[in-house]
Amino acid sequence: MRIFDNIEELENEMCSTITALLTEAINTNGLARILLSGGSTPKGLYSKLSHTKIEWEKVEIGLVDERFVDTNSAFSNERMIRQTLVINKAKDATFIGMVADPSDYQVNLNIANNRYKTFIASDVLILGMGLDGHTASIFPNDPYSSMAIEEPIAAIKNTHAPSAPIKRITLNKAFINTCKHVLLIFSGAEKEKVYNYSIQEKYPISNFKEKIEMAYFAKN
């Protein structure tokens, strides 16, 4: 785990790492793919990335998880990513969201699974973590989240959060595990405790500790 005194130092380091990984993928394959988590913690990171010199027209951006809401909603991860990252130097990147039909939860899931086949074995994936130990939209005490952890085939699943918006969409564990470089970002003393005791408490994040290449933690 990399520990930083503040979130700005963390963002600078992660930005450099992600830039190098995407550039390497572009140089090797002519295309790079990155999957991003929502939440408030990574907003500054995404903003910094938007100013980074990368061949963004060769980058495909997707989501790790999403709330089943209209893409104009303040709760939408897609909206947040478009406002913080797919701007400035990154305006020519291709963004592929998870919500295509906000009127039908199951139909939308089928569309999302077809859309996201291109993101299997992505170059970079960014995870976050909540105070309840959830990551992506895989939550404690949710049977749908348990299925997302246990099933062996890479897929997108519908899950239920403990608070509104309850309907969620997420990559399952098998999908996340196909990705080449999985990085975790989190901050604050409370989340540090959650992460350190996640295996003992059987929090969802514990299922990904072996896959996470590097955890980036900011004290403040």
Protein Blocks (a to p, Z undefined) as FASTA:
>chain_A
ZZdfbfklmmmmmmmmmmmmmmmmmmmnopacddddedjklmmmmmmmmmpccdfklccc
ddfbdcdddfkbmklmklmmmmmmmgcjllmpccddfbfblmbmklmmmmmmmmmmmmgo
iabdcddddfkopacjbdehiaklmmmmmpmbdcddddddfbdcfbdcdddfklmmmpmb
dcdddedjklmmmmmmmmmnopaklmmmmmmmbdcddfZZ
